Amino acid sequence: MVFPRRYRRHLMWATLAFGFLFVNFFRNSTAVLSGDLAAVFDATAAELGLLHSSFFYIYAAAQLPSGLLVDRYGPRRVVSVGLAGMAVGVAGFAAADTLAVGFAARFVAGLSGAAIYVAVLRFCANWYAPEEFATMTGFTIAAAGVGGILATTPLAVAAGATGWRAVLVASAGGVFLAALAVGAFVRDRPANVEDRPAGADSGTDHDSLREVLAGARRVLSDVDTWLMGVLLFLVIGLNFTVVGLWGVPYIVNLYDVPVSTAATTVLAANVGFALGSPLFGAVSDRTGRRTEVILGSCVVFLLAYGVIFLTVTPPLVVVSAALFVGMGVTGGASVAYTVAKERHAADSGAATGTINGMAYFGAAVFPAVMGAALDAYWTGAVVDGARAYTAQGYRVAFGVVAAGGVVAVLCAAALHVRVRRRERAAATASAPSDD
């Protein structure tokens, strides 16, 4: 059956997004599984933080090379191979009996999954018009949000019923099926030029190695790249650390509730992530506002986590609301991917890969940073085989998040000023002369 382009492209995007869903499911699964993993591996908070981070270190380091690979070989081949490799990593983690094997398996999964998000964005640049790009970026991030939702209460329930190893083996099978579907169904760009939306990428099927390396140099020499990268390093890195690792232990330790209740509270954050991303993308596309959305989102991120930092143990409903809002505005900060793509239209893989690498470097660094802060306040208490931490330790940990929010706001403000200055300069240059 032949689908019209407007439907076929959505189906291909959905196939890619289904694979990306598993990336976020696995990288966030350590929050719900933290107690089991700490007991199985006899891990401290710092060690558990490093285990969680092992996915993100290689994921972050591989982002720029991944962007270059996507520019060179196209989304279909890169994603199908990456998902197949990730299935191996997830299955290996499910079988791990030692911390070293767990590290190695998450490393493999992180390396294999590194190019998937960038590849989906490149696909969107090829198949969608520029005024649709932020919206499709938002929906792509929403797919990750769905994966994050599955990594909370559903994972806790499934792990309680069948064991965490069985759940991860099943997810590895899903990743492998997604790899086969991408290879069979997805196409990098419309075969016919007339089928391309106005303004979509119209380059050759694959860029030469010289072209992609030149693009990388252009991207890395741009100050805007670093401003966007740092704010994403903070907003995404800190959000993923709280939601993906320390949020559940924080609630279990300080509110004395079971893991299932804590997972349900954290689930609100992933709902915010899934809803906020397409919402902010659509608002940005409809209004044409990019940096304003980014700046406002960073301010709200600071306010949301500031509430937890200042009060430490507010009512659980307040914690749930703060996580919902703090994670939800990640969608607004992620409009930076659209700014990067528009700033470097010919090098979109390198541009989005670079700032995405910075974002996930934050997700690699902050788990260990917050884990070290918690270990410094450990009183020796152990609950169900895992260490329990004090309210003061969590205040310091959330102080790290709040401080990061301040820096993110400053970066977003600087980006907004720079973009506005360029727009005014361009408007002045194009204005008719009075002569």
C-alpha positions in Angstrom: 0.0 0.0 0.0 1.4 3.4 -1.0 0.8 6.2 1.5 0.7 9.9 0.5 3.9 11.7 1.5 2.2 13.6 4.4 1.2 10.3 6.0 4.3 8.2 5.0 6.7 10.6 6.6 4.7 10.5 9.8 4.8 6.7 9.8 8.6 6.7 9.2 9.1 9.3 12.0 7.0 7.1 14.3 9.2 4.1 13.6 12.3 6.1 14.4 10.6 7.6 17.5 9.7 4.1 18.7 13.3 3.2 18.7 14.2 6.4 20.5 11.6 5.6 23.2 13.7 2.6 24.3 16.8 4.8 24.7 15.1 7.0 27.3 13.5 4.0 29.0 16.9 2.3 29.6 18.9 5.3 30.6 16.2 6.3 33.2 15.6 2.8 34.5 18.2 3.0 37.2 16.0 5.3 39.3 13.4 2.6 39.9 16.0 -0.2 40.0 18.5 1.7 42.2 17.7 -0.3 45.3 18.0 -3.6 43.4 21.2 -2.5 41.7 22.7 -1.2 44.9 22.0 -4.6 46.6 23.1 -6.8 43.7 26.3 -4.8 43.0 26.9 -3.7 46.7 27.2 -0.2 45.4 27.6 3.2 47.2 25.7 6.3 46.1 28.8 7.5 44.2 29.3 4.1 42.5 25.6 3.9 41.6 25.9 7.4 40.2 28.8 6.4 38.1 27.0 3.2 36.9 24.1 5.4 35.8 26.5 7.8 34.2 28.4 5.2 32.2 25.6 5.3 29.6 25.8 9.1 29.4 29.6 9.6 29.2 30.0 7.6 26.0 26.6 8.9 24.8 27.8 12.5 25.2 31.2 11.9 23.8 29.7 10.2 20.7 27.3 13.0 19.8 29.5 15.1 17.5 30.9 12.0 15.7 27.3 10.7 15.5 26.1 13.9 13.9 28.9 13.6 11.3 27.9 10.0 10.7 24.3 11.0 10.1 25.4 13.7 7.7 27.6 11.2 5.9 25.5 8.1 5.8 21.9 9.2 6.6 19.5 8.4 9.4 18.2 5.0 8.3 21.5 3.1 8.3 22.8 4.9 11.4 19.7 4.2 13.5 19.2 0.6 12.5 22.8 -0.3 13.3 22.6 1.7 16.5 19.4 0.1 17.8 20.8 -3.4 17.1 23.9 -2.6 19.1 21.8 -1.1 21.9 19.8 -4.3 22.1 23.0 -6.2 22.9 23.9 -3.7 25.6 20.6 -3.9 27.3 20.6 -7.7 27.2 24.1 -7.6 28.7 23.0 -5.3 31.5 20.2 -7.7 32.3 22.7 -10.5 32.7 25.2 -8.5 34.7 26.3 -9.9 38.1 29.1 -7.5 38.9 29.5 -3.7 38.8 32.2 -4.0 36.1 29.9 -6.0 33.8 27.1 -3.5 34.5 29.4 -0.6 33.5 30.5 -2.3 30.3 26.9 -3.1 29.3 25.6 0.4 29.9 28.7 1.7 28.0 27.7 -0.4 25.0 24.1 0.7 25.1 25.1 4.3 25.4 27.5 4.1 22.5 25.0 2.3 20.3 22.1 4.7 21.1 24.2 7.9 20.8 23.2 8.7 17.2 19.5 8.0 17.4 18.2 11.4 18.5 20.4 13.4 16.1 19.4 11.0 13.3 15.7 11.6 14.0 16.3 15.4 13.9 18.2 15.0 10.6 15.2 13.0 9.2 12.9 15.8 10.3 15.1 18.3 8.5 14.8 16.3 5.4 11.1 15.5 5.5 9.5 18.5 7.2 9.4 22.3 6.4 11.4 24.7 8.7 8.2 25.9 10.3 7.4 22.3 11.3 10.8 21.5 12.7 10.4 22.7 16.3 7.1 20.9 16.5 8.5 17.6 15.3 11.5 18.0 17.6 9.0 18.4 20.5 7.2 15.2 19.4 10.5 13.4 19.2 11.3 14.4 22.8 7.8 13.5 23.8 8.6 9.9 22.6 11.5 10.0 25.0 9.1 11.2 27.6 6.9 8.1 27.0 10.0 6.0 27.5 10.6 7.8 30.8 7.1 7.2 31.9 7.5 3.5 31.2 10.7 3.6 33.3 8.7 4.7 36.4 5.6 3.0 37.8 5.2 0.5 34.9 8.8 -0.6 35.4 8.4 -0.8 39.2 5.2 -3.0 38.8 6.7 -5.2 36.1 10.0 -5.6 38.0 8.1 -6.5 41.2 6.1 -9.1 39.3 8.7 -10.8 37.1 12.1 -9.4 38.2 14.1 -6.5 36.8 16.3 -8.8 34.6 13.3 -10.3 32.8 11.9 -6.8 32.1 15.2 -5.7 30.6 15.5 -8.8 28.4 12.0 -8.1 27.0 13.0 -4.5 26.3 16.1 -5.7 24.5 13.8 -7.7 22.2 11.8 -4.6 21.6 14.9 -2.6 20.7 16.0 -5.3 18.2 12.5 -5.3 16.5 12.7 -1.5 16.2 16.1 -1.9 14.5 14.6 -4.2 11.9 11.6 -1.9 11.3 13.8 1.1 10.7 16.1 -0.7 8.3 13.1 -2.0 6.3 10.8 1.0 6.3 12.5 4.3 6.8 14.0 6.4 4.0 16.5 9.2 4.5 14.7 11.8 2.4 12.0 12.0 -0.3 13.1 10.3 -3.5 11.5 13.0 -5.7 12.5 16.6 -5.3 8.9 17.7 -5.8 7.9 15.7 -2.8 10.1 17.7 -0.5 8.4 20.4 1.7 9.4 23.9 0.9 12.5 24.8 2.7 13.4 21.3 3.8 17.0 20.1 3.4 17.6 19.7 -0.3 21.2 18.6 -0.3 22.7 15.5 -1.7 21.8 12.1 -0.2 25.1 12.0 1.7 27.7 14.7 2.3 31.4 14.0 1.6 33.8 13.6 4.5 35.5 16.9 3.7 32.1 18.7 3.8 31.1 17.2 7.2 34.5 18.1 8.8 34.2 21.6 7.5 30.7 21.8 9.0 32.0 20.6 12.3 34.6 23.4 12.3 31.9 26.0 11.6 29.7 24.7 14.4 32.4 24.6 17.0 33.7 28.1 16.3 30.3 29.7 17.0 29.7 31.2 20.4 26.0 30.5 20.2 26.8 26.8 20.0 28.5 27.0 23.4 25.8 29.0 25.0 23.1 26.5 23.9 25.3 23.6 24.8 25.9 24.9 28.4 22.3 25.6 29.1 21.3 22.2 27.8 24.2 20.7 29.8 22.5 22.1 32.9 18.8 21.8 32.2 18.8 18.3 30.6 21.8 17.0 32.6 20.3 18.0 36.0 16.7 17.0 35.1 17.8 13.5 33.9 19.9 13.1 37.0 17.0 13.9 39.3 14.3 12.0 37.4 16.6 9.2 36.1 18.4 8.4 39.3 18.1 10.3 42.6 14.4 11.3 42.5 13.0 7.9 43.6 15.6 7.4 46.4 15.0 11.0 47.6 11.3 10.3 48.1 11.7 6.8 49.5 14.3 8.1 52.1 12.7 11.3 53.2 9.0 10.4 52.9 9.2 6.8 54.1 7.1 5.5 51.2 7.5 2.4 49.0 9.4 2.5 45.7 6.1 2.2 43.8 4.7 5.3 45.4 8.0 7.2 44.8 8.0 6.0 41.1 4.4 7.3 40.7 5.5 10.7 42.0 8.4 10.8 39.6 6.2 9.7 36.8 4.7 13.2 36.8 8.0 14.5 35.7 8.0 12.3 32.6 4.4 13.2 31.9 5.5 16.9 31.9 8.4 15.9 29.6 6.1 14.2 27.2 3.5 17.0 27.2 5.8 20.0 27.4 8.1 19.2 24.5 5.5 19.2 21.7 3.7 22.1 23.4 6.7 24.4 23.5 7.8 23.3 20.0 4.4 24.2 18.6 4.3 27.5 20.4 7.8 28.3 19.0 6.8 27.4 15.5 3.5 29.3 15.6 4.9 32.5 17.1 8.4 32.4 15.5 9.8 33.0 19.0 12.9 30.8 19.7 15.2 32.4 22.3 12.2 33.9 24.3 10.9 30.4 24.8 14.3 29.1 25.8 14.9 31.9 28.3 11.5 31.6 29.9 11.9 27.9 30.3 15.2 28.3 32.1 13.7 30.7 34.5 10.8 28.4 35.3 13.3 25.5 35.7 15.1 27.5 38.4 11.9 28.4 40.2 10.6 24.8 40.2 13.7 23.2 41.7 14.3 26.2 43.9 11.1 25.2 45.8 12.5 21.7 46.6 15.9 23.2 47.5 14.4 25.7 50.0 11.9 23.4 51.6 13.6 20.0 51.2 10.5 18.0 52.2 7.4 19.9 51.0 4.2 17.9 50.6 4.6 15.1 48.0 2.0 16.8 45.8 4.3 19.8 45.7 7.3 17.6 44.8 5.3 16.0 42.0 4.2 19.4 40.7 7.8 20.8 40.8 9.1 17.7 39.0 6.3 18.0 36.4 7.1 21.7 35.7 10.9 21.3 35.9 11.0 18.4 33.5 8.2 19.9 31.4 10.1 23.1 30.5 12.9 20.9 29.1 10.8 21.1 26.0 11.2 24.8 26.0 15.0 24.7 26.5 15.1 22.1 23.7 14.0 24.7 21.2 17.8 25.3 21.2 18.0 22.3 18.8 15.9 24.3 16.4 18.0 27.4 16.8 21.1 25.4 16.2 19.6 23.8 13.1 18.5 27.2 11.7 21.9 28.8 12.5 23.7 25.9 10.7 21.2 24.7 8.2 23.8 23.0 6.0 25.4 21.3 9.0 22.4 20.3 11.0 23.7 16.9 12.1 26.9 18.4 13.4 25.1 21.3 15.1 22.5 19.3 16.8 25.0 16.6 17.7 27.3 19.0 19.3 24.8 20.6 21.6 23.2 17.3 22.3 26.6 16.0 23.3 27.0 18.8 25.8 23.5 18.1 27.2 24.2 14.5 27.8 27.7 15.2 29.2 25.7 17.0 32.0 23.6 13.8 32.4 27.0 11.9 32.8 28.6 14.4 35.3 25.8 15.3 37.7 24.8 11.8 38.9 28.3 11.3 40.4 28.3 15.0 41.7 25.0 14.6 43.5 26.0 11.1 44.6 29.2 12.4 46.2 27.1 15.1 48.0 24.8 12.4 49.4 27.6 10.1 50.5 29.1 13.0 52.4 26.0 13.1 54.6 25.5 9.3 54.9 24.9 8.3 58.5 25.5 4.6 58.0 21.8 3.7 57.6 21.0 0.9 55.2 17.4 0.1 54.0 16.7 -3.0 52.0 20.3 -3.3 51.1 20.7 0.3 49.8 22.1 3.4 51.6 19.7 5.9 53.1 20.6 9.6 53.1 19.7 12.6 55.2 17.6 15.6 54.5 20.7 17.8 54.7 22.4 15.7 52.0 19.4 16.1 49.7 19.3 19.9 50.4 22.9 20.1 49.2 22.1 17.9 46.2 19.2 20.1 45.1 21.3 23.1 45.8 23.5 21.9 42.9 20.4 21.8 40.7 19.3 25.3 41.7 22.8 26.7 41.1 22.8 25.1 37.7 19.5 26.8 37.0 21.0 30.2 37.7 23.8 29.6 35.2 21.3 28.3 32.6 19.3 31.5 32.9 22.4 33.6 32.3 23.3 31.5 29.2 19.8 31.8 27.8 19.8 35.5 28.4 23.1 35.9 26.6 21.9 33.8 23.6 18.7 35.9 23.4 20.7 39.2 23.3 23.1 37.9 20.6 20.3 36.6 18.4 18.3 39.9 18.8 21.4 41.9 17.9 21.9 39.9 14.7 18.2 40.3 13.8 18.4 44.1 14.3 21.6 44.3 12.3 20.1 42.3 9.4 17.0 44.4 9.5 19.1 47.6 9.3 21.2 46.2 6.5 18.1 45.4 4.4 16.3 48.6 5.1 16.0 51.0 2.0 18.4 53.9 2.1 17.0 57.5 2.3 19.4 58.6 -0.5 
